[in-house]
Amino acid sequence: MIIVKMNETTVECSIAASELHEIGLTPEAVINGAENTTSFFAQLNKEVGAQLDYDPETEVMMMSKNMMMDGSVRIFAVKMSNEDIQKATDRIRGAAETVLKMLTQERVDEIKSKTGRDKGVALNEVITNVTDTINRIYGRDIGPEFPTEGTEARYQPITEYARYMMEFDELEEAERFSKVVQRLPIVDSVLYKFKGRFYMLAGLMSGDEGIIYEMRRAGVEYSQMLTVNSPESMFIAEHGECLIGEDAIVHLADLAR
């Protein structure tokens, strides 16, 4: 098992299928948290906790598991302090309050009172706004520097392809993010710079909920903002300075090693 400390709060663990078989486990058992993996995870928690200086009395440890194409298992462990928990819940609470304001009974009654095409247009507008808010739960609003007025936002369901945009304050953050997601089925990725910040545009080709979770989890952990299929990505592509035009995630992941 290879354990790599990504930063002060995150550790990456890679375990080959052959290693698991040697101790009587299978990749499927580890992924599904079977009963016979209890001692394995107890030892893993101990080693990861030592790497992150984890205090179980005041911090929580979150783990995500993913099986790779070669049968190996990759686990990311992230510790969260009370401050991290507060920040995350504040963002979620704020988004929830916004959604409630969008879905007042008066607004619902207004939609119901419409007829024909107008009813569908009004309902789609509300759904789009709610989706946009949910996509921003773990980020921040794009701010006035992006001309979103008059732009029609089109959101597609999570099927096979989704366009993600992540914002980073520093290039090193984009490198760490790239190292985490490099094995996911990302079919295109470009790195831009705009007004001193770095923006990663990446296309994920997968309908697998586990893979989608891994992509979003990494975006939440390493970027300041995560959006999906948003009009802001088109603005960045048009006005930002292109730093890496192809396979940006592959190149940045190499730099992070």
SERO-4910 file (N, C-alpha, C, O; in steps of 0.05 Angstrom, whole numbers):
BEGIN
 pado doro    nc1    nc2    nc3   cac1   cac2   cac3    cc1    cc2    cc3    oc1    oc2    oc3
  Met    A     17    -24      0      0      0      0     18     25      0     37     27     15
  Ile    A     10     43    -17     25     68    -19      8     91     -8    -15     95    -16
  Ile    A     19    105     11      5    127     24     20    153     17     44    156     24
  Val    A      6    172      5     18    198     -3      3    220     11    -21    222      8
  Lys    A     17    237     25      5    260     38      3    282     17     23    293      8
  Met    A    -22    289      9    -26    310    -11    -22    338      0    -10    355    -13
  Asn    A    -33    342     23    -30    368     37    -36    363     67    -36    340     76
  Glu    A    -40    384     82    -43    382    111    -69    368    119    -72    360    142
  Thr    A    -88    366    100   -114    354    107   -121    330     91   -141    317     97
  Thr    A   -105    322     71   -113    301     52    -91    281     48    -67    288     45
  Val    A    -98    256     48    -79    234     43    -91    216     21   -115    210     22
  Glu    A    -74    207      3    -83    188    -18    -70    161    -13    -46    159     -8
  Cys    A    -87    140    -13    -77    113     -8    -83     96    -33   -106     96    -43
  Ser    A    -63     82    -43    -67     65    -66    -59     36    -58    -37     31    -48
  Ile    A    -78     17    -63    -73    -11    -55    -78    -28    -80   -100    -28    -91
  Ala    A    -58    -43    -88    -60    -61   -110    -78    -84   -104    -80    -93    -80
  Ala    A    -92    -95   -124   -109   -118   -120    -94   -142   -108   -104   -157    -92
  Ser    A    -69   -146   -117    -52   -168   -108    -47   -165    -78    -46   -185    -63
  Glu    A    -43   -141    -68    -38   -136    -40    -63   -144    -24    -61   -156     -2
  Leu    A    -86   -137    -34   -111   -143    -20   -115   -173    -19   -123   -184      2
  His    A   -109   -187    -41   -113   -216    -41    -94   -230    -21   -101   -250    -10
  Glu    A    -70   -218    -17    -51   -230      2    -62   -229     30    -54   -247     46
  Ile    A    -78   -210     36    -89   -209     64   -118   -219     65   -133   -214     84
  Gly    A   -126   -233     44   -152   -245     44   -176   -227     37   -198   -234     44
  Leu    A   -171   -205     23   -192   -187     16   -194   -184    -14   -175   -191    -29
  Thr    A   -215   -173    -23   -219   -167    -52   -224   -137    -55   -234   -124    -36
  Pro    A   -219   -126    -78   -225    -97    -82   -255    -92    -78   -261    -71    -66
  Glu    A   -272   -110    -86   -301   -106    -82   -308   -104    -53   -325    -88    -45
  Ala    A   -295   -121    -36   -301   -121     -8   -293    -94      5   -307    -83     22
  Val    A   -270    -83     -4   -261    -58      7   -280    -35     -1   -287    -18     15
  Ile    A   -287    -35    -27   -305    -14    -37   -332    -15    -23   -343      6    -16
  Asn    A   -342    -39    -18   -369    -42     -6   -368    -42     24   -390    -42     37
  Gly    A   -344    -41     36   -342    -41     65   -352    -66     79   -367    -65     99
  Ala    A   -345    -89     67   -353   -115     78   -344   -118    107   -325   -105    116
  Glu    A   -357   -137    121   -350   -141    149   -321   -149    153   -309   -142    173
  Asn    A   -310   -165    135   -283   -174    138   -262   -153    133   -238   -158    134
  Thr    A   -270   -128    127   -251   -107    122   -247    -89    147   -233    -69    146
  Thr    A   -261    -96    169   -260    -79    193   -231    -74    202   -224    -52    208
  Ser    A   -216    -96    205   -189    -93    215   -171    -78    195   -153    -63    203
  Phe    A   -176    -82    169   -161    -67    148   -165    -37    151   -146    -22    151
  Phe    A   -190    -29    154   -196      0    156   -187     11    183   -180     35    185
  Ala    A   -187     -5    204   -177      4    230   -147     11    228   -138     31    238
  Gln    A   -132     -7    214   -103     -2    210    -99     22    192    -81     39    197
  Leu    A   -115     24    171   -113     47    152   -119     73    167   -104     93    163
  Asn    A   -140     73    183   -146     98    198   -123    106    216   -118    130    220
  Lys    A   -110     86    228    -88     92    246    -65    105    231    -53    124    240
  Glu    A    -58     93    207    -35    103    192    -42    131    180    -25    149    181
  Val    A    -66    134    169    -74    160    158    -75    181    180    -67    204    176
  Gly    A    -86    173    203    -88    192    225    -61    203    233    -58    226    240
  Ala    A    -41    185    233    -14    193    240     -3    213    220     11    232    227
  Gln    A     -9    208    194      1    225    173    -11    254    175      3    273    170
  Leu    A    -36    255    183    -50    281    183    -51    293    211    -64    314    214
  Asp    A    -38    280    230    -40    290    258    -69    293    266    -77    314    277
  Tyr    A    -84    273    261   -113    273    265   -121    270    295   -111    252    309
  Asp    A   -138    288    304   -148    287    331   -177    279    331   -195    295    324
  Pro    A   -183    254    338   -211    244    337   -230    258    356   -254    256    353
  Glu    A   -220    272    375   -237    286    394   -248    311    382   -270    320    390
  Thr    A   -234    324    364   -243    350    354   -246    351    323   -256    370    312
  Glu    A   -237    329    309   -238    329    280   -253    304    270   -256    284    285
  Val    A   -262    305    245   -274    281    233   -258    274    209   -245    290    196
  Met    A   -259    248    202   -244    238    179   -264    227    158   -280    210    164
  Met    A   -263    239    134   -280    230    113   -264    215     92   -242    223     85
  Met    A   -274    192     83   -260    175     64   -278    170     40   -302    166     42
  Ser    A   -265    170     16   -278    162     -8   -262    140    -21   -238    141    -21
  Lys    A   -276    120    -32   -263     96    -44   -270     94    -73   -293     98    -81
  Asn    A   -251     86    -89   -256     83   -118   -239     60   -129   -215     58   -123
  Met    A   -252     42   -144   -238     20   -156   -228     28   -184   -243     38   -200
  Met    A   -202     24   -189   -190     32   -214   -193      9   -234   -201    -13   -228
  Met    A   -187     15   -260   -191     -4   -281   -173    -29   -278   -180    -51   -287
  Asp    A   -150    -26   -264   -132    -49   -261   -139    -65   -236   -124    -84   -229
  Gly    A   -161    -58   -222   -169    -73   -199   -158    -62   -173   -166    -71   -151
  Ser    A   -141    -43   -174   -130    -30   -150   -151    -12   -138   -171     -5   -151
  Val    A   -147     -5   -112   -166     12    -98   -152     38    -90   -130     37    -79
  Arg    A   -165     60    -95   -153     86    -87   -172     98    -66   -196    100    -71
  Ile    A   -161    106    -44   -176    118    -23   -165    146    -16   -141    149    -13
  Phe    A   -183    165    -14   -175    192     -6   -187    196     22   -211    193     27
  Ala    A   -170    204     40   -179    210     68   -175    240     72   -153    251     68
  Val    A   -196    253     82   -195    282     86   -204    288    115   -226    279    123
  Lys    A   -188    302    130   -196    309    157   -209    337    157   -201    354    142
  Met    A   -229    340    173   -244    365    175   -245    375    204   -253    360    222
  Ser    A   -236    399    208   -238    411    234   -265    424    238   -281    424    220
  Asn    A   -270    434    262   -295    448    267   -299    472    248   -321    478    239
  Glu    A   -277    485    242   -278    508    223   -286    499    196   -303    511    183
  Asp    A   -275    476    186   -282    465    160   -312    458    160   -326    463    140
  Ile    A   -321    445    181   -349    436    183   -367    461    182   -388    461    169
  Gln    A   -359    482    197   -375    506    198   -377    519    170   -399    527    162
  Lys    A   -355    521    156   -355    533    130   -372    517    111   -388    529     96
  Ala    A   -370    491    111   -386    474     93   -416    477     99   -432    480     81
  Thr    A   -423    476    125   -451    478    132   -462    506    127   -486    509    120
  Asp    A   -446    527    130   -455    554    124   -461    557     94   -481    569     87
  Arg    A   -444    545     77   -449    546     48   -475    531     42   -491    541     26
  Ile    A   -479    508     53   -503    492     47   -528    506     58   -548    507     44
  Arg    A   -526    518     82   -549    532     94   -556    556     76   -580    561     71
  Gly    A   -536    570     67   -542    593     50   -555    585     24   -574    599     15
  Ala    A   -546    563     12   -558    554    -12   -586    545     -7   -604    550    -23
  Ala    A   -590    531     15   -617    521     21   -637    545     25   -660    543     16
  Glu    A   -628    566     39   -645    589     43   -652    602     16   -674    611     12
  Thr    A   -632    603     -2   -637    614    -29   -658    598    -44   -675    609    -57
  Val    A   -655    571    -43   -674    554    -56   -702    558    -45   -721    559    -61
  Leu    A   -705    560    -19   -731    565     -7   -743    591    -17   -768    592    -21
  Lys    A   -727    611    -20   -737    637    -30   -747    635    -59   -766    648    -67
  Met    A   -733    617    -74   -741    613   -102   -767    598   -104   -782    601   -123
  Leu    A   -772    580    -85   -795    562    -87   -817    569    -67   -828    552    -54
  Thr    A   -822    594    -65   -845    603    -48   -871    592    -60   -872    587    -84
  Gln    A   -891    590    -44   -917    580    -54   -928    600    -74   -942    592    -93
  Glu    A   -923    626    -70   -932    646    -89   -920    641   -116   -934    644   -137
  Arg    A   -894    634   -117   -881    628   -142   -892    603   -155   -896    602   -179
  Val    A   -897    583   -139   -909    558   -149   -937    563   -161   -943    553   -182
  Asp    A   -953    579   -146   -980    585   -155   -979    601   -181   -996    597   -199
  Glu    A   -959    618   -184   -956    634   -208   -951    615   -232   -962    619   -254
  Ile    A   -933    595   -228   -927    576   -249   -952    560   -257   -958    556   -280
  Lys    A   -966    552   -236   -991    535   -241  -1012    551   -255  -1029    539   -270
  Ser    A  -1012    577   -252  -1033    593   -264  -1028    598   -294  -1047    605   -309
  Lys    A  -1004    593   -303   -998    597   -331  -1008    574   -348  -1015    553   -337
  Thr    A  -1010    578   -374  -1020    557   -392  -1000    553   -415   -984    570   -422
  Gly    A  -1003    529   -427   -988    523   -451   -958    525   -448   -947    516   -427
  Arg    A   -945    537   -467   -916    538   -467   -905    555   -445   -884    550   -434
  Asp    A   -920    576   -437   -911    594   -415   -907    579   -389   -889    585   -374
  Lys    A   -924    558   -384   -921    543   -360   -895    528   -360   -881    528   -339
  Gly    A   -888    516   -382   -863    501   -384   -838    519   -382   -819    512   -369
  Val    A   -840    543   -394   -818    562   -393   -813    571   -364   -790    573   -355
  Ala    A   -835    578   -350   -833    587   -323   -822    566   -304   -805    571   -287
  Leu    A   -831    541   -308   -821    519   -292   -792    514   -297   -776    509   -279
  Asn    A   -784    514   -323   -756    510   -330   -738    531   -318   -715    526   -310
  Glu    A   -748    556   -317   -732    578   -306   -726    573   -276   -704    577   -267
  Val    A   -747    564   -261   -743    558   -233   -724    535   -229   -706    536   -212
  Ile    A   -727    514   -244   -710    491   -242   -681    498   -248   -663    489   -234
  Thr    A   -677    514   -269   -650    523   -276   -637    539   -254   -614    535   -247
  Asn    A   -652    557   -242   -641    574   -220   -635    557   -196   -614    561   -182
  Val    A   -652    538   -189   -647    520   -167   -622    503   -172   -605    500   -154
  Thr    A   -620    492   -196   -596    476   -203   -571    493   -201   -550    483   -191
  Asp    A   -572    517   -211   -548    535   -209   -540    539   -180   -516    539   -174
  Thr    A   -559    543   -163   -554    548   -134   -541    523   -122   -522    525   -107
  Ile    A   -552    499   -128   -541    475   -117   -512    470   -127   -495    461   -111
  Asn    A   -507    476   -152   -480    473   -163   -460    491   -149   -436    486   -149
  Arg    A   -470    513   -137   -452    532   -124   -451    528    -94   -438    544    -80
  Ile    A   -463    507    -84   -463    503    -55   -434    503    -44   -430    515    -23
  Tyr    A   -416    490    -58   -388    488    -47   -370    509    -59   -345    507    -55
  Gly    A   -381    529    -72   -364    550    -83   -373    577    -74   -385    580    -53
  Arg    A   -367    597    -90   -377    624    -84   -389    635   -109   -384    625   -131
  Asp    A   -406    656   -106   -418    668   -130   -396    678   -148   -375    687   -139
  Ile    A   -402    678   -174   -381    686   -194   -374    715   -192   -352    723   -199
  Gly    A   -394    732   -182   -388    760   -177   -394    777   -202   -400    766   -223
  Pro    A   -393    803   -198   -400    822   -219   -381    822   -243   -388    833   -264
  Glu    A   -357    811   -240   -338    813   -262   -346    794   -285   -333    796   -307
  Phe    A   -366    777   -282   -375    759   -303   -402    770   -313   -420    772   -297
  Pro    A   -404    776   -339   -429    787   -350   -450    766   -355   -452    756   -377
  Thr    A   -464    758   -334   -483    736   -337   -511    746   -345   -528    730   -353
  Glu    A   -516    772   -343   -543    782   -350   -548    777   -379   -532    783   -397
  Gly    A   -572    767   -385   -580    762   -412   -569    736   -423   -575    728   -446
  Thr    A   -553    721   -408   -543    696   -417   -561    673   -408   -569    672   -385
  Glu    A   -568    656   -427   -586    634   -421   -569    610   -411   -552    601   -426
  Ala    A   -574    601   -387   -560    578   -376   -574    553   -384   -598    550   -379
  Arg    A   -560    534   -396   -572    509   -404   -558    487   -388   -534    484   -389
  Tyr    A   -574    471   -374   -563    450   -357   -573    423   -369   -597    420   -374
  Gln    A   -555    405   -372   -562    378   -381   -562    359   -357   -547    363   -338
  Pro    A   -578    338   -358   -578    319   -336   -552    305   -334   -537    304   -354
  Ile    A   -546    294   -311   -521    279   -308   -524    252   -322   -534    233   -311
  Thr    A   -515    251   -347   -516    227   -363   -488    218   -369   -475    206   -351
  Glu    A   -479    223   -393   -452    213   -401   -431    236   -399   -409    231   -389
  Tyr    A   -438    260   -409   -418    281   -410   -427    305   -394   -450    313   -395
  Ala    A   -409    316   -378   -414    340   -363   -389    358   -364   -367    348   -362
  Arg    A   -394    383   -366   -372    403   -368   -368    416   -341   -386    430   -331
  Tyr    A   -345    412   -328   -339    423   -302   -320    446   -304   -303    447   -322
  Met    A   -324    466   -287   -305    488   -285   -297    491   -255   -314    494   -238
  Met    A   -271    491   -250   -261    496   -224   -244    521   -223   -229    526   -242
  Glu    A   -246    536   -202   -229    561   -198   -209    556   -177   -215    546   -155
  Phe    A   -184    565   -182   -162    561   -163   -148    588   -158   -144    604   -177
  Asp    A   -141    593   -133   -125    617   -127    -96    614   -136    -84    633   -145
  Glu    A    -85    590   -133    -57    585   -139    -55    561   -158    -72    543   -159
  Leu    A    -34    561   -174    -29    539   -193    -25    513   -179    -33    492   -189
  Glu    A    -12    514   -155     -7    489   -140    -34    475   -133    -34    451   -131
  Glu    A    -55    491   -128    -81    479   -122    -91    463   -146   -103    442   -143
  Ala    A    -88    474   -170    -96    461   -194    -80    435   -199    -90    415   -209
  Glu    A    -54    436   -191    -37    413   -194    -47    390   -175    -48    367   -184
  Arg    A    -53    397   -150    -62    377   -132    -89    365   -140    -94    341   -139
  Phe    A   -107    382   -150   -132    373   -160   -128    354   -183   -141    333   -185
  Ser    A   -110    361   -202   -105    344   -225    -95    317   -218   -102    297   -230
  Lys    A    -77    316   -198    -66    290   -189    -88    272   -178    -88    248   -182
  Val    A   -108    284   -164   -129    269   -152   -148    257   -174   -157    234   -171
  Val    A   -154    273   -195   -174    264   -214   -162    253   -240   -178    246   -258
  Gln    A   -136    250   -242   -124    243   -267   -133    216   -278   -132    211   -302
  Arg    A   -142    198   -261   -150    171   -270   -180    169   -276   -189    148   -285
  Leu    A   -194    191   -272   -223    191   -279   -226    194   -309   -208    204   -323
  Pro    A   -249    186   -320   -253    188   -349   -258    217   -359   -280    223   -367
  Ile    A   -237    233   -357   -238    261   -366   -228    262   -395   -205    255   -400
  Val    A   -245    270   -413   -239    268   -442   -227    294   -453   -215    293   -474
  Asp    A   -229    316   -439   -216    341   -447   -212    358   -423   -228    358   -405
  Ser    A   -191    374   -423   -185    392   -401   -167    414   -411   -147    410   -425
  Val    A   -174    439   -403   -159    463   -411   -155    480   -386   -173    483   -370
  Leu    A   -132    493   -384   -127    511   -362   -125    539   -372   -111    545   -391
  Tyr    A   -140    557   -359   -140    586   -366   -132    603   -342   -133    594   -319
  Lys    A   -124    627   -348   -119    647   -327   -135    672   -333   -135    681   -356
  Phe    A   -149    682   -313   -165    705   -317   -165    722   -291   -173    713   -270
  Lys    A   -156    747   -294   -155    766   -272   -141    754   -247   -150    756   -225
  Gly    A   -118    741   -252   -101    731   -230   -110    704   -219    -96    694   -201
  Arg    A   -132    692   -228   -141    666   -219   -138    646   -241   -137    653   -265
  Phe    A   -137    621   -233   -135    599   -252   -161    583   -254   -174    578   -234
  Tyr    A   -168    576   -279   -193    562   -284   -188    537   -300   -176    538   -321
  Met    A   -198    515   -289   -196    489   -303   -223    482   -315   -243    480   -300
  Leu    A   -224    478   -342   -248    468   -355   -243    439   -362   -224    433   -376
  Ala    A   -260    421   -353   -256    392   -357   -282    378   -364   -302    383   -351
  Gly    A   -281    361   -384   -304    346   -392   -303    318   -381   -284    303   -388
  Leu    A   -322    310   -364   -323    283   -353   -343    267   -368   -366    274   -371
  Met    A   -334    244   -378   -351    226   -394   -358    202   -377   -344    181   -378
  Ser    A   -380    204   -362   -388    181   -345   -416    186   -334   -422    208   -326
  Gly    A   -431    165   -332   -457    166   -319   -456    152   -292   -477    149   -279
  Asp    A   -432    142   -284   -429    127   -259   -430    146   -236   -414    165   -234
  Glu    A   -448    142   -217   -451    160   -194   -425    161   -177   -419    183   -167
  Gly    A   -411    139   -175   -387    139   -159   -365    157   -171   -351    171   -157
  Ile    A   -362    156   -198   -342    172   -212   -350    202   -210   -333    219   -205
  Ile    A   -376    207   -214   -385    235   -212   -380    246   -184   -372    269   -181
  Tyr    A   -385    229   -164   -380    237   -136   -350    244   -132   -343    264   -120
  Glu    A   -332    227   -143   -304    232   -140   -296    258   -153   -280    273   -141
  Met    A   -307    264   -176   -300    289   -190   -309    313   -173   -295    333   -170
  Arg    A   -334    312   -164   -344    334   -148   -331    337   -121   -326    359   -111
  Arg    A   -325    314   -109   -311    315    -83   -284    329    -85   -277    345    -69
  Ala    A   -270    322   -107   -243    334   -111   -246    364   -116   -230    380   -106
  Gly    A   -267    371   -132   -271    400   -137   -278    415   -111   -268    438   -107
  Val    A   -294    403    -94   -300    415    -69   -276    419    -51   -272    439    -38
  Glu    A   -259    398    -51   -236    398    -33   -214    417    -42   -201    431    -26
  Tyr    A   -209    419    -68   -185    433    -78   -190    459    -92   -171    475    -96
  Ser    A   -215    465    -99   -220    490   -113   -237    509    -97   -250    501    -78
  Gln    A   -237    535   -105   -253    555    -91   -281    555   -102   -299    566    -89
  Met    A   -285    544   -126   -311    544   -138   -314    520   -157   -295    514   -172
  Leu    A   -337    507   -157   -343    485   -175   -370    490   -188   -390    493   -174
  Thr    A   -370    491   -215   -396    493   -229   -397    471   -250   -377    460   -259
  Val    A   -422    464   -258   -426    443   -278   -444    454   -300   -466    465   -295
  Asn    A   -434    452   -325   -449    461   -348   -459    490   -345   -482    496   -351
  Ser    A   -441    507   -336   -449    535   -330   -440    553   -353   -421    548   -367
  Pro    A   -455    575   -357   -448    594   -378   -421    609   -373   -408    618   -391
  Glu    A   -413    610   -347   -388    623   -340   -364    610   -354   -344    623   -360
  Ser    A   -366    584   -358   -344    569   -370   -339    579   -399   -316    580   -408
  Met    A   -361    586   -413   -358    597   -440   -345    624   -439   -329    631   -457
  Phe    A   -352    640   -419   -339    666   -416   -309    664   -412   -293    678   -424
  Ile    A   -301    645   -394   -273    640   -389   -258    631   -414   -236    640   -419
  Ala    A   -271    613   -429   -258    602   -453   -254    625   -474   -235    624   -489
  Glu    A   -272    644   -473   -270    666   -493   -251    688   -485   -237    699   -501
  His    A   -251    694   -459   -236    718   -450   -211    711   -433   -194    728   -429
  Gly    A   -208    687   -424   -185    680   -408   -160    674   -425   -162    669   -449
  Glu    A   -137    675   -411   -112    669   -424   -108    638   -423   -107    627   -401
  Cys    A   -106    626   -446   -103    596   -446    -74    589   -439    -55    596   -454
  Leu    A    -70    575   -417    -43    567   -409    -36    539   -419    -13    534   -427
  Ile    A    -55    521   -417    -51    494   -427    -76    486   -443    -97    483   -432
  Gly    A    -72    483   -469    -95    480   -487   -106    451   -489   -129    448   -496
  Glu    A    -89    431   -483    -98    404   -486    -87    388   -462    -65    392   -453
  Asp    A   -103    369   -453    -95    350   -431    -82    365   -408    -62    357   -398
  Ala    A    -95    386   -399    -84    402   -377    -81    386   -352    -62    389   -337
  Ile    A   -101    369   -347   -100    353   -322    -76    334   -322    -63    330   -302
  Val    A    -70    322   -345    -47    304   -347    -21    319   -342     -5    309   -327
  His    A    -18    342   -354      7    357   -351     10    368   -322     32    367   -311
  Leu    A    -12    377   -310    -10    388   -283     -6    365   -263      8    369   -243
  Ala    A    -17    342   -268    -13    319   -250     17    311   -250     27    304   -229
  Asp    A     30    313   -273     58    307   -274     75    327   -258     94    319   -245
  Leu    A     66    352   -258     81    372   -243     78    368   -213     95    376   -197
  Ala    A     55    356   -204     50    353   -176     65    330   -164     65    327   -139
  Arg    A     79    313   -180     93    290   -169    120    298   -157    135    281   -147
***
